[in-house]
Amino acid sequence: MKAMILAAGLGTRLRPWTLSHPKALVPVGGVPMLKRVIERLRDEGVDEIVINAHHFASQIIDYLHDNDFGVKTVVSDESDNLLDTGGGLLKALPLLDSADDMPFLVHNVDILSDAPLRKLYETNIKSGRGATLLVSPRESSRRLIFSEDMLLRGWRDNASGKLRPDGFVPQAGMSDYAFSGIYVARPSLIHDMCALGLEGKFGVMDYFLHPDRIAEIEGMSLPSLKIIDIGKPATLSQANILFS
């Protein structure tokens, strides 16, 4: 089972640490967050992990070289150009592609949760859809909107009222959820990005909400999901207390 850890971000909210280190190596309870995510994926059955790197990429490469996590790790090097969450997937396609379109997990490096990752993966295996997004009804200013059969239809910013894609109007029976930063995708979804002309730096939501995408994207809601975004100082402090 393959996975990709998105670890290329600048981590500007975690300065001054990230002025001289990559966000992925910020310690949580004395353990780099990258190590925590790798071991979590490994324990859920992942045996090959692609990790994208940009900000102080050499430190991530050295860290992976010096540590054995019991899984194969490969770096998708974005040192020359930070590509965001969508462009990073596209660059990593040669490392994620497969003849049988087998899915892979995608996990933000700054997310810690009790998510049942194996169940999420198996949900996508069963449905065969382009992607399965882990969502929950927790508080969030930005919400993904799904049809009654949990297919992604749109996005709303609660603060501004903005809706995406252009012209989208929520219908009766639709439900909105917060995205976790964890999902399962298939290589065919990345090929669809290419077919739509997406390239360079772009966010994966630009694809998920593209009106012409072919891949079906479903949501898996987990009402009891416990999740910490450790990419912010306040929540990083909470995580340090929890894991100490």
MIGU-663815 format. One record per residue: residue number from 1; residue in three letters; x negated, y negated, z negated of N, C-alpha, C, CB in turn. Coordinates in steps of 0.1 Angstrom, whole numbers, plus 2048, in hexadecimal, padded with zeros to 3 digits. Atoms other than C-alpha are relative to their C-alpha. Glycine has a CB too. Layout:
# MIGU-663815
NUM, ALA, X, Y, Z, X, Y, Z, X, Y, Z, X, Y, Z
...
END
This chain:
# MIGU-663815
1, MET, 7F8, 80C, 800, 800, 800, 800, 7F7, 7F4, 800, 80A, 800, 7F4
2, LYS, 808, 80C, 7FF, 7F2, 7DE, 80A, 807, 7F4, 7F9, 7FE, 7FD, 80F
3, ALA, 7FB, 80D, 806, 7F6, 7BC, 7FA, 7F7, 7F5, 804, 801, 801, 7F1
4, MET, 808, 80C, 7FE, 7EB, 799, 800, 802, 7F6, 7F4, 804, 7F9, 80E
5, ILE, 800, 80A, 80B, 7E2, 780, 7E4, 7FD, 7F3, 806, 7F7, 804, 7F4
6, LEU, 802, 80D, 7FB, 7E6, 75C, 7EE, 7F8, 7F8, 7F5, 80D, 7F8, 803
7, ALA, 809, 806, 80A, 7C8, 74C, 7DC, 7F8, 7F5, 806, 7F6, 80B, 7FB
8, ALA, 808, 80A, 7FA, 7BC, 730, 7F3, 803, 7F2, 7FC, 802, 801, 80F
9, GLY, 7FC, 80E, 803, 7CD, 712, 7E3, 7F5, 7F8, 7F8, 80C, 801, 7F7
10, LEU, 80A, 809, 806, 7BA, 6F4, 7D6, 801, 7FF, 7F1, 801, 7F2, 806
11, GLY, 7FE, 800, 80E, 7C9, 6F6, 7B3, 7FF, 7F2, 7FA, 7F7, 809, 7F9
12, THR, 803, 80E, 805, 7CA, 6D0, 7AF, 806, 7FD, 7F2, 806, 7F6, 80A
13, ARG, 7F9, 803, 80D, 7E2, 6D2, 791, 7F7, 806, 7F4, 80D, 807, 800
14, LEU, 808, 7FA, 80B, 7C7, 6E6, 77E, 7F2, 7FA, 7FF, 7FF, 80F, 803
15, ARG, 80D, 807, 802, 7AB, 6CD, 780, 7FF, 7FC, 7F1, 800, 7F3, 808
16, PRO, 80D, 800, 7F9, 791, 6C9, 772, 7FA, 80E, 804, 7F6, 7F9, 7F8
17, TRP, 805, 7F3, 7FD, 78C, 6EF, 774, 7FE, 802, 80F, 809, 80B, 7FB
18, THR, 800, 7FE, 7F1, 793, 6EF, 79A, 7F7, 7F6, 807, 80D, 800, 806
19, LEU, 80A, 808, 7F9, 77A, 6D4, 7A1, 7F3, 807, 802, 7FD, 7F3, 7F7
20, SER, 80C, 7F8, 7FE, 75F, 6EF, 79F, 802, 80F, 800, 7F6, 7FD, 7F4
21, HIS, 7FC, 7F2, 7FF, 772, 710, 7A0, 80C, 801, 808, 802, 806, 7F2
22, PRO, 7F4, 7FD, 7F9, 78D, 720, 7B5, 80B, 803, 7F5, 7FF, 80C, 809
23, LYS, 7F4, 7FE, 809, 7B0, 721, 7A5, 801, 80F, 7FC, 80D, 7FB, 807
24, ALA, 7FE, 7F2, 803, 7B0, 747, 7A8, 7F8, 805, 7F4, 7FC, 808, 80D
25, LEU, 808, 7FB, 80B, 795, 74A, 78E, 802, 7F9, 7F2, 7F1, 7FE, 803
26, VAL, 7FC, 807, 80D, 7A6, 734, 773, 803, 80B, 7F6, 80C, 7F7, 802
27, PRO, 7FE, 7F6, 80A, 7A5, 749, 753, 80E, 7FF, 7FA, 7F5, 800, 7F6
28, VAL, 7F4, 7FF, 807, 7C6, 754, 744, 7FE, 80A, 7F4, 80C, 805, 809
29, GLY, 804, 7F7, 80B, 7C0, 762, 721, 7F2, 806, 802, 80A, 80B, 7FF
30, GLY, 80E, 7FC, 7FE, 79B, 764, 72B, 7FE, 809, 80C, 7FC, 808, 7F4
31, VAL, 801, 7F7, 7F5, 7A2, 778, 74A, 804, 7F8, 80D, 809, 80D, 7FF
32, PRO, 7FC, 808, 7F3, 7A2, 768, 76E, 80D, 805, 805, 7F5, 802, 80A
33, MET, 7F3, 7FD, 7FB, 7C4, 766, 77C, 800, 80A, 80C, 808, 7F4, 804
34, LEU, 801, 7F7, 7F5, 7B8, 778, 79B, 7FF, 80E, 7FC, 7F4, 7FC, 809
35, LYS, 801, 7F3, 805, 7AE, 796, 787, 80D, 805, 7FB, 7F5, 800, 7F4
36, ARG, 7F3, 7FC, 805, 7D0, 797, 776, 809, 804, 80B, 806, 7F5, 7F7
37, VAL, 7F7, 7FD, 7F5, 7E2, 797, 797, 7FB, 80D, 807, 801, 7F4, 80A
38, ILE, 805, 7F4, 7FA, 7CB, 7B1, 7A7, 803, 80C, 7F8, 7F1, 7FF, 802
39, GLU, 7FD, 7F4, 808, 7CF, 7C9, 78A, 80F, 803, 7FF, 7FB, 7FE, 7F2
40, ARG, 7F1, 7FE, 800, 7F5, 7C4, 78A, 804, 807, 80D, 807, 7F2, 7FF
41, LEU, 7FE, 7FA, 7F3, 7F6, 7CC, 7AF, 7FB, 80F, 800, 7FA, 7F8, 80C
42, ARG, 806, 7F3, 801, 7DF, 7EA, 7AA, 809, 80A, 7F8, 7F2, 800, 7FA
43, ASP, 7F8, 7F8, 809, 7F5, 7F7, 78E, 80E, 804, 806, 802, 7FA, 7F2
44, GLU, 7F3, 7FE, 7F9, 814, 7F5, 7A5, 7FE, 809, 80C, 807, 7F3, 803
45, GLY, 803, 7F6, 7F5, 803, 80C, 7BF, 7F9, 7FA, 80C, 80D, 805, 804
46, VAL, 807, 806, 7F5, 7F1, 7F3, 7D5, 7F2, 805, 800, 800, 7F0, 7FF
47, ASP, 80E, 7FB, 7FF, 7D0, 801, 7E2, 7F7, 7F8, 809, 800, 80E, 804
48, GLU, 808, 809, 7F8, 7C5, 7E5, 7FA, 806, 7F2, 7FF, 800, 805, 80F
49, ILE, 7FC, 80E, 802, 7C6, 7C0, 7F4, 7F8, 7F6, 809, 7FF, 7FC, 7F1
50, VAL, 806, 80B, 7F8, 7C0, 7A3, 80C, 801, 7F3, 7F7, 806, 7FE, 80E
51, ILE, 800, 80D, 809, 7B7, 782, 7F9, 7FB, 7F5, 809, 7F7, 802, 7F4
52, ASN, 805, 80C, 7F8, 7B6, 761, 80C, 7F9, 7F7, 7F6, 80B, 7F9, 807
53, ALA, 808, 809, 808, 79C, 748, 7FF, 7FC, 7F4, 808, 7F4, 808, 7FB
54, HIS, 804, 80C, 7FA, 794, 724, 807, 7F8, 7F7, 7F7, 80C, 7F8, 805
55, HIS, 807, 809, 80A, 78B, 70E, 7E9, 7F6, 808, 7F8, 80B, 7FA, 7F7
56, PHE, 80A, 7F9, 806, 76A, 71A, 7DC, 801, 80F, 803, 800, 7FE, 7F0
57, ALA, 7FE, 7F2, 7FC, 76F, 73A, 7F0, 7F4, 809, 7FD, 802, 800, 80F
58, SER, 80B, 7F8, 803, 74C, 746, 7EA, 800, 806, 7F1, 7F3, 7F8, 801
59, GLN, 7FF, 7FB, 80E, 753, 749, 7C4, 80A, 80C, 800, 805, 7F4, 7F7
60, ILE, 7F7, 7F5, 800, 771, 75F, 7CC, 7F9, 80D, 806, 80D, 7FD, 808
61, ILE, 807, 7F5, 7F9, 75C, 774, 7E4, 7F6, 807, 7F7, 7F9, 7FB, 80D
62, ASP, 809, 7FB, 809, 741, 778, 7CA, 807, 808, 7F5, 7F7, 7F5, 7FA
63, TYR, 7F9, 7F9, 80B, 75A, 781, 7AF, 805, 80D, 804, 80C, 7F7, 7FB
64, LEU, 7FB, 7F3, 7FB, 769, 79C, 7C4, 7F4, 80A, 802, 808, 7FF, 80D
65, HIS, 80C, 7F8, 7FD, 746, 7A9, 7CD, 7FB, 806, 7F3, 7F5, 7F9, 807
66, ASP, 806, 7FC, 80D, 73C, 7AB, 7A8, 809, 808, 7F7, 7FC, 7F4, 7F9
67, ASN, 7F7, 7F9, 809, 75B, 7BC, 79B, 807, 80B, 808, 80B, 7F6, 7FA
68, ASP, 7F9, 7F5, 7FA, 76B, 7DE, 7A3, 80D, 802, 7F9, 7F7, 80D, 7FF
69, PHE, 7F2, 7FF, 805, 791, 7DE, 79F, 807, 80E, 803, 808, 7F5, 805
70, GLY, 7FA, 7F3, 7FD, 796, 801, 7AC, 809, 7FF, 80D, 808, 805, 7F5
71, VAL, 7F9, 801, 7F4, 7A6, 7F4, 7CC, 7F7, 7F9, 80B, 80D, 7F7, 7FE
72, LYS, 808, 807, 7F5, 798, 7E8, 7EE, 805, 7F2, 801, 802, 807, 80E
73, THR, 7FD, 80E, 7FE, 796, 7C2, 7F0, 7F9, 7FA, 80C, 7FC, 7F8, 7F3
74, VAL, 805, 806, 7F4, 791, 7AE, 810, 804, 7F1, 7FF, 806, 807, 80D
75, VAL, 7FD, 80F, 800, 78E, 788, 813, 803, 7FB, 80E, 7F4, 7F9, 7FA
76, SER, 7FD, 808, 7F3, 79F, 774, 82E, 7FB, 7F2, 7FD, 810, 800, 803
77, ASP, 808, 80C, 803, 787, 757, 82E, 806, 7F4, 807, 7F2, 801, 803
78, GLU, 7FB, 80C, 7FB, 798, 735, 833, 7F7, 7F4, 7FC, 80E, 7FE, 7FC
79, SER, 809, 80A, 804, 779, 721, 829, 801, 7F4, 809, 7F2, 805, 7FF
80, ASP, 801, 80B, 7F6, 77A, 70C, 849, 80D, 7F8, 800, 7FD, 805, 80D
81, ASN, 7F3, 806, 7FE, 79F, 704, 848, 80B, 806, 7F7, 805, 801, 80E
82, LEU, 7F5, 7FB, 809, 7BA, 707, 82C, 80D, 801, 809, 802, 7F7, 7F4
83, LEU, 7F6, 7FD, 7F7, 7D7, 717, 83E, 80E, 801, 7FA, 7FE, 80D, 807
84, ASP, 7F4, 7FF, 807, 7F3, 717, 824, 806, 80E, 800, 80A, 7F6, 806
85, THR, 7FB, 7F3, 803, 80A, 734, 81C, 804, 807, 80D, 80C, 800, 7F7
86, GLY, 7FC, 7FA, 7F3, 816, 73A, 840, 7F4, 803, 809, 80A, 7F8, 807
87, GLY, 80C, 7FF, 7F8, 7F6, 733, 853, 7F6, 80B, 7FA, 7F9, 7F3, 801
88, GLY, 809, 7F6, 806, 7E3, 749, 83A, 804, 80E, 804, 800, 7FF, 7F1
89, LEU, 7FB, 7F3, 7FB, 7F9, 767, 843, 7FC, 802, 80E, 80F, 801, 7FE
90, LEU, 803, 7FE, 7F1, 7F4, 761, 868, 7F1, 803, 802, 804, 7F3, 808
91, LYS, 80E, 7FD, 7FF, 7CE, 760, 864, 7FC, 80E, 7FB, 7F8, 7F6, 7F8
92, ALA, 803, 7F3, 806, 7CF, 780, 84F, 806, 80B, 808, 804, 800, 7F2
93, LEU, 7F9, 7F5, 7F9, 7E4, 793, 869, 7F7, 80C, 804, 806, 7FA, 80D
94, PRO, 808, 7F5, 7FC, 7C7, 7A8, 876, 7FD, 80A, 7F4, 7F2, 7FC, 806
95, LEU, 802, 7F8, 80C, 7C2, 7B4, 852, 80C, 807, 7FA, 7F9, 7F8, 7F5
96, LEU, 7F3, 7FB, 805, 7E7, 7BB, 84C, 808, 808, 80A, 808, 7F4, 7FB
97, ASP, 7F8, 7FA, 7F5, 7F3, 7C8, 86D, 7FF, 80F, 7FF, 7FA, 7FB, 80E
98, SER, 800, 7F2, 800, 7FC, 7EC, 872, 809, 805, 80C, 805, 806, 7F3
99, ALA, 7F9, 7FB, 7F5, 809, 801, 88F, 80E, 803, 7FD, 7F9, 80C, 806
100, ASP, 7F3, 7FD, 804, 827, 80C, 87B, 807, 7F5, 7F8, 7FF, 80D, 7F7
101, ASP, 7FA, 80C, 806, 82F, 7E9, 86E, 803, 803, 7F1, 80D, 7FD, 807
102, MET, 7FE, 7FE, 80F, 82B, 7F4, 849, 7FF, 7F3, 7F9, 7F5, 80A, 7FB
103, PRO, 7FF, 80C, 808, 834, 7D9, 830, 7F4, 7FE, 7F7, 80C, 7FF, 7F9
104, PHE, 80A, 803, 809, 81C, 7C8, 819, 805, 7F6, 7F6, 7F3, 7FA, 806
105, LEU, 7FB, 809, 80A, 821, 7B5, 7F8, 7F8, 7F3, 802, 7FD, 806, 7F2
106, VAL, 806, 80D, 801, 819, 78F, 7F6, 802, 7FB, 7F3, 805, 7F7, 80C
107, HIS, 800, 805, 80E, 811, 780, 7D4, 7F8, 7F4, 7FE, 7FC, 80C, 7F7
108, ASN, 808, 80C, 804, 807, 75D, 7CA, 7F7, 803, 7F5, 809, 7F4, 7FD
109, VAL, 80A, 7FD, 80A, 7E7, 75E, 7B5, 804, 7F9, 7F3, 7F3, 7FB, 804
110, ASP, 7FD, 807, 80D, 7F6, 746, 79B, 80E, 804, 7FA, 800, 7F1, 803
111, ILE, 7F4, 7FB, 805, 815, 75A, 794, 7FE, 80D, 7F7, 80A, 803, 80B
112, LEU, 800, 7F4, 809, 818, 773, 776, 80E, 803, 7FD, 7F8, 7FE, 7F3
113, SER, 7F2, 7FC, 802, 838, 787, 772, 801, 80E, 7FC, 808, 7FD, 80D
114, ASP, 7FD, 7F2, 803, 848, 7A7, 768, 808, 806, 80C, 808, 802, 7F3
115, ALA, 7F9, 7FC, 7F5, 855, 7AC, 78B, 7FD, 80F, 804, 7FD, 7F7, 80C
116, PRO, 802, 7F2, 7FC, 85A, 7D1, 796, 7FC, 800, 80F, 80D, 808, 7FE
117, LEU, 806, 801, 7F3, 843, 7CE, 7B4, 802, 80C, 809, 7F1, 7FD, 7FF
118, ARG, 7FE, 7F4, 7F8, 846, 7F2, 7BF, 80F, 801, 804, 7FD, 80C, 7F7
119, LYS, 7F2, 800, 7FC, 86C, 7EF, 7BF, 803, 7F6, 80B, 809, 7FC, 7F3
120, LEU, 7FF, 80A, 7F5, 86A, 7CF, 7D4, 7FB, 806, 80D, 7F8, 7F3, 7FC
121, TYR, 806, 7FA, 7F4, 854, 7E2, 7ED, 809, 80B, 805, 7F2, 806, 7FC
122, GLU, 7F7, 7F5, 7FC, 86B, 800, 7EE, 80D, 7FA, 805, 803, 809, 7F4
123, THR, 7F4, 806, 7FA, 889, 7E9, 7F4, 7FE, 7FC, 80E, 804, 7F3, 7F7
124, ASN, 803, 804, 7F2, 878, 7DC, 813, 7FF, 80C, 809, 7F4, 7F7, 801
125, ILE, 801, 7F4, 7F9, 86F, 7FF, 81E, 80E, 805, 804, 7F8, 80B, 7F8
126, LYS, 7F2, 7FB, 7FE, 894, 809, 81B, 807, 7F7, 80A, 807, 801, 7F3
127, SER, 7F8, 809, 7F7, 8A2, 7EA, 82D, 7FA, 7FE, 80E, 801, 7F3, 7F9
128, GLY, 806, 802, 7F3, 888, 7E7, 848, 7FF, 7F2, 805, 806, 808, 80A
129, ARG, 7FF, 80E, 7FC, 88C, 7C1, 848, 7F2, 7FA, 801, 809, 7F8, 7F7
130, GLY, 80D, 806, 7FE, 870, 7A9, 851, 7FA, 7FC, 7F3, 802, 7F4, 808
131, ALA, 806, 804, 80D, 86C, 79D, 82D, 80B, 802, 7F5, 7FB, 7F2, 800
132, THR, 7F7, 7FF, 80B, 87B, 7A3, 80B, 7FA, 7F6, 7F5, 801, 80E, 7FA
133, LEU, 805, 80B, 80A, 878, 784, 7F3, 805, 803, 7F2, 804, 7F2, 805
134, LEU, 7FB, 7FF, 80D, 879, 788, 7CE, 805, 7F3, 7FA, 7F4, 806, 7F7
135, VAL, 7FA, 80D, 805, 890, 76E, 7BF, 807, 803, 7F3, 80A, 7FB, 80B
136, SER, 7F9, 7FF, 80C, 8A2, 767, 79F, 809, 7F4, 7FE, 7F7, 803, 7F4
137, PRO, 7F7, 80B, 803, 8BD, 750, 791, 7FA, 7F5, 7F7, 80E, 804, 7FB
138, ARG, 805, 809, 80A, 8A5, 73D, 77B, 800, 7F1, 805, 7F1, 804, 7FD
139, GLU, 800, 80E, 7FD, 8A2, 717, 77A, 7F5, 7FC, 80B, 7FF, 7F7, 7F4
140, SER, 80A, 805, 7F6, 891, 707, 799, 807, 7F5, 808, 7FC, 80C, 809
141, SER, 7FB, 80B, 7F8, 895, 6E7, 7AC, 802, 803, 80E, 7F7, 7F4, 7FE
142, ARG, 7FE, 7FC, 7F2, 892, 6F9, 7CD, 805, 80E, 800, 7F2, 7FF, 807
143, ARG, 7F9, 7F3, 801, 8A8, 716, 7D5, 801, 805, 80F, 80E, 7FE, 7FA
144, LEU, 7FD, 7F9, 7F3, 8AB, 72F, 7F1, 80E, 805, 800, 7F6, 80D, 802
145, ILE, 7F2, 7FD, 7FF, 8CE, 736, 7FD, 802, 80C, 809, 808, 7F4, 806
146, PHE, 7FE, 7F3, 7F9, 8DA, 759, 807, 80F, 802, 802, 7FA, 80B, 7F7
147, SER, 7F2, 7FC, 7FD, 8F9, 767, 817, 804, 80B, 7F5, 801, 806, 80E
148, GLU, 7FB, 7F6, 80A, 90F, 780, 803, 7F8, 80D, 801, 80F, 802, 803
149, ASP, 808, 7F3, 7FF, 8FA, 79D, 810, 7F1, 7FD, 7FF, 802, 806, 80E
150, MET, 80E, 804, 804, 8DA, 78B, 804, 7F6, 7FE, 80C, 7FB, 80A, 7F7
151, LEU, 809, 804, 7F5, 8CC, 780, 826, 7FE, 7F1, 7FF, 807, 804, 80E
152, LEU, 804, 80E, 802, 8B9, 75F, 825, 807, 7F7, 80B, 7F1, 7FE, 801
153, ARG, 7F9, 809, 7F7, 8CD, 742, 835, 7FB, 7F2, 7FF, 80F, 801, 7FD
154, GLY, 804, 80E, 800, 8BF, 722, 828, 7F9, 7FD, 7F3, 80C, 7F7, 801
155, TRP, 808, 805, 80B, 8AD, 70D, 80D, 806, 7F2, 7FC, 7F1, 7FF, 804
156, ARG, 7FB, 80D, 805, 8B8, 6F0, 7F7, 7F6, 7FA, 7F6, 80E, 801, 7FB
157, ASP, 808, 807, 80B, 8A4, 6D6, 7E3, 80B, 7F9, 7F8, 7F6, 7F5, 806
158, ASN, 7F6, 805, 809, 8BB, 6CF, 7C6, 7FF, 7F1, 7FC, 801, 808, 7F3
159, ALA, 802, 80E, 804, 8AB, 6AD, 7BE, 804, 7F6, 80B, 7F1, 7FE, 7FD
160, SER, 7FD, 809, 7F5, 8AF, 69E, 7E1, 80D, 804, 807, 7F5, 7FF, 809
161, GLY, 7F4, 7FB, 7F8, 8CC, 6B3, 7EE, 7FC, 805, 80E, 80A, 7F6, 801
162, LYS, 804, 7FC, 7F2, 8B7, 6BB, 80D, 802, 80F, 802, 7F1, 7FD, 802
163, LEU, 7FE, 7F2, 7FC, 8C0, 6DB, 81F, 7F8, 804, 80C, 80F, 802, 804
164, ARG, 807, 7FB, 7F5, 8AC, 6F0, 837, 806, 80E, 804, 7F1, 802, 7FE
165, PRO, 805, 808, 7F4, 8AD, 6FA, 854, 80A, 7F5, 803, 7FF, 809, 80C
166, ASP, 7F7, 80B, 7FC, 8BC, 6DB, 864, 80D, 805, 805, 7F9, 7F8, 80C
167, GLY, 7F3, 7FC, 7FC, 8E1, 6DE, 867, 806, 80A, 7F8, 800, 804, 80E
168, PHE, 7FA, 7F5, 809, 8E5, 6F9, 84D, 809, 7FA, 7F6, 7F4, 807, 7F9
169, VAL, 7F6, 804, 80A, 904, 6F6, 838, 803, 80D, 7F8, 80C, 7FA, 806
170, PRO, 7FC, 7F4, 808, 909, 70F, 81B, 80F, 803, 801, 7FC, 7FE, 7F1
171, GLN, 7F3, 7FB, 7FF, 928, 724, 81E, 805, 807, 7F3, 801, 80A, 80C
172, ALA, 7FA, 7F9, 80C, 940, 733, 804, 7FA, 80E, 800, 80F, 800, 801
173, GLY, 805, 7F3, 802, 932, 753, 7F6, 7F1, 801, 800, 805, 809, 80B
174, MET, 80E, 800, 801, 90E, 749, 7FA, 7FB, 7FD, 7F2, 7FA, 7F5, 80A
175, SER, 806, 802, 80D, 8F6, 749, 7DC, 7F2, 7FB, 801, 800, 80E, 7F8
176, ASP, 80D, 805, 800, 8D7, 737, 7D3, 7F7, 805, 7F5, 800, 7F0, 800
177, TYR, 809, 7FB, 80A, 8B8, 743, 7C1, 7F3, 7F9, 801, 7FE, 810, 803
178, ALA, 80E, 805, 800, 895, 739, 7B7, 7F7, 80A, 806, 7FC, 7FB, 7F2
179, PHE, 80A, 7F7, 7FA, 878, 748, 7CB, 7F5, 802, 7F6, 7FB, 7FB, 80D
180, SER, 80B, 7FC, 809, 85D, 75A, 7B7, 7F2, 7FE, 805, 802, 80E, 7FB
181, GLY, 80D, 800, 7FB, 840, 757, 7CE, 7FA, 80E, 802, 7F6, 7F8, 7F7
182, ILE, 804, 7F2, 7FE, 840, 77D, 7D2, 80A, 805, 80A, 801, 808, 7F2
183, TYR, 7F8, 7FA, 7F6, 84D, 78F, 7F0, 7F9, 80C, 807, 805, 7F6, 80A
184, VAL, 805, 7F5, 7F7, 849, 7AD, 808, 803, 7FC, 80E, 806, 80E, 7FC
185, ALA, 7FE, 804, 7F2, 844, 7A6, 82D, 7FA, 80B, 809, 7F9, 7F3, 803
186, ARG, 805, 7F6, 7F6, 83C, 7BA, 84C, 7F8, 7F8, 80B, 80C, 807, 807
187, PRO, 808, 806, 7F6, 822, 7B3, 867, 808, 7FA, 80B, 7F6, 80A, 806
188, SER, 7F8, 805, 7F6, 83E, 7AE, 880, 805, 7F2, 7FD, 80C, 80A, 803
189, LEU, 7FC, 80E, 804, 849, 78F, 86D, 7F5, 7F6, 804, 802, 800, 7F1
190, ILE, 80B, 809, 7FC, 826, 780, 873, 7FF, 7FF, 80F, 7F3, 805, 7FA
191, HIS, 800, 801, 7F1, 828, 789, 898, 80B, 7F7, 804, 802, 80E, 806
192, ASP, 7F5, 80A, 7FD, 849, 776, 898, 7FC, 7F2, 7FE, 80D, 804, 7F8
193, MET, 806, 80D, 802, 837, 758, 88A, 7F9, 7FB, 80D, 7F7, 7FF, 7F4
194, CYS, 808, 803, 7F4, 820, 759, 8A8, 809, 7FD, 80B, 7F6, 80C, 803
195, ALA, 7F6, 801, 7F5, 83D, 75D, 8C0, 807, 7F2, 800, 80A, 80B, 800
196, LEU, 7FA, 80D, 802, 84C, 73D, 8B2, 7F7, 7F4, 802, 807, 7FF, 7F2
197, GLY, 80A, 80A, 7FE, 82C, 72A, 8B8, 7FB, 7FA, 7F3, 806, 7F5, 808
198, LEU, 805, 805, 80D, 824, 725, 893, 7F1, 803, 800, 807, 806, 7F4
199, GLU, 80E, 7FF, 800, 7FF, 720, 88F, 7F9, 7F6, 7F6, 7FA, 7FF, 80E
200, GLY, 807, 80A, 809, 7E4, 70F, 879, 806, 800, 7F2, 801, 7F2, 806
201, LYS, 7FB, 802, 80D, 7F0, 702, 858, 80F, 7FE, 7FF, 7F9, 7F4, 7F9
202, PHE, 7F2, 802, 802, 814, 708, 84E, 804, 809, 7F5, 808, 804, 80D
203, GLY, 7FB, 7F9, 80B, 828, 714, 831, 809, 80C, 805, 808, 7F7, 7F7
204, VAL, 7F8, 7F5, 7FC, 839, 736, 832, 80F, 7FD, 801, 7FE, 80C, 7F7
205, MET, 7F2, 804, 800, 85B, 725, 82B, 803, 7FA, 80E, 803, 7F6, 7F5
206, ASP, 7FD, 805, 7F3, 857, 714, 84D, 804, 80B, 809, 7F4, 7F9, 806
207, TYR, 7FC, 7F5, 7F8, 85A, 736, 85C, 80D, 806, 7FA, 7F5, 80B, 800
208, PHE, 7F4, 7FA, 806, 874, 744, 843, 80D, 7F9, 804, 7FF, 801, 7F1
209, LEU, 7F4, 808, 7FD, 88B, 727, 84B, 801, 7FC, 80F, 800, 7F4, 7F7
210, HIS, 801, 804, 7F1, 883, 725, 871, 80D, 805, 806, 7F4, 806, 807
211, PRO, 7F3, 7FB, 7FA, 8A4, 726, 884, 7FF, 80A, 80B, 807, 7F4, 806
212, ASP, 801, 7F6, 7F5, 896, 73C, 89F, 7F8, 80C, 7FC, 7F8, 7F9, 80C
213, ARG, 808, 7F3, 803, 884, 757, 88B, 809, 80C, 803, 7FD, 7FF, 7F0
214, ILE, 7F9, 7F4, 7FD, 88D, 77A, 894, 801, 809, 7F4, 7F8, 808, 80B
215, ALA, 800, 7F7, 80C, 884, 78D, 874, 80B, 7FC, 7F6, 7F2, 7FF, 7F9
216, GLU, 7F6, 801, 80A, 89F, 792, 85B, 7F9, 7FF, 7F2, 80B, 80B, 800
217, ILE, 806, 801, 80D, 896, 786, 838, 80A, 801, 7F5, 7F8, 7F2, 7FF
218, GLU, 7F7, 7FE, 80B, 8A7, 793, 819, 7FB, 7FC, 7F3, 804, 80F, 800
219, GLY, 805, 803, 80D, 8A6, 78B, 7F5, 804, 80B, 7F7, 807, 7F3, 7FB
220, MET, 7FD, 7F6, 80B, 8A4, 7A2, 7D7, 800, 7F8, 7F3, 7F5, 80B, 7FF
221, SER, 7FE, 808, 80C, 8B2, 790, 7B8, 7FD, 809, 7F3, 80D, 7FA, 7FF
222, LEU, 803, 7F9, 80C, 8A4, 79A, 796, 804, 7F6, 7F4, 7F1, 804, 7FF
223, PRO, 7FC, 80A, 80A, 8B8, 787, 77B, 7F8, 7FF, 7F4, 80E, 803, 7FC
224, SER, 808, 7FF, 80C, 8A2, 792, 75F, 7F1, 7FD, 802, 801, 80D, 7F9
225, LEU, 80E, 802, 7FD, 881, 788, 770, 7F9, 7F6, 7F6, 7FF, 7FB, 80E
226, LYS, 808, 809, 808, 867, 779, 759, 7F4, 7FC, 808, 7FB, 807, 7F2
227, ILE, 80B, 804, 7F7, 84E, 764, 76C, 7FA, 7F3, 7FA, 806, 7FD, 80E
228, ILE, 808, 80C, 804, 833, 74A, 764, 7F8, 7FB, 80C, 7F7, 803, 7F4
229, ASP, 808, 806, 7F6, 825, 732, 77E, 7F4, 7FA, 7F9, 808, 7F5, 808
230, ILE, 80B, 804, 808, 802, 72E, 770, 7F7, 7F6, 808, 7F7, 80B, 7FC
231, GLY, 807, 80A, 7F8, 7F8, 714, 78B, 802, 7F2, 7FA, 805, 800, 80E
232, LYS, 7FE, 80D, 806, 803, 6F8, 773, 7FB, 800, 7F2, 810, 7FC, 800
233, PRO, 806, 800, 80E, 7F2, 6EC, 753, 809, 805, 7F5, 7FB, 7F2, 7FD
234, ALA, 7F7, 7FC, 80B, 810, 6F0, 73D, 803, 80F, 7FF, 80D, 7F8, 801
235, THR, 7FD, 7F2, 800, 819, 713, 748, 7F3, 808, 7FE, 807, 804, 80D
236, LEU, 80D, 7F9, 802, 7F4, 71D, 749, 7FD, 801, 7F1, 7F5, 7F9, 807
237, SER, 802, 800, 80F, 7F2, 713, 724, 809, 80A, 7F9, 803, 7F2, 7FA
238, GLN, 7F7, 7F6, 805, 811, 728, 71D, 7FB, 80E, 802, 80E, 7FF, 806
239, ALA, 805, 7F3, 7FC, 802, 746, 72F, 7F3, 803, 7F8, 7FC, 800, 80F
240, ASN, 80C, 7FE, 808, 7E1, 742, 71C, 804, 804, 7F2, 7F7, 7F3, 7FF
241, ILE, 7FB, 7FC, 80D, 7F4, 744, 6FB, 806, 80E, 801, 80B, 7F6, 7FB
242, LEU, 7FA, 7F3, 7FF, 808, 762, 707, 7F6, 80B, 802, 809, 800, 80D
243, PHE, 809, 7F6, 7FE, 7EA, 775, 713, 7F4, 801, 7F7, 7FB, 7FF, 80E
244, SER, 80A, 800, 80A, 7D3, 76C, 6F7, 803, 809, 7F4, 7FC, 7F2, 7FB
END
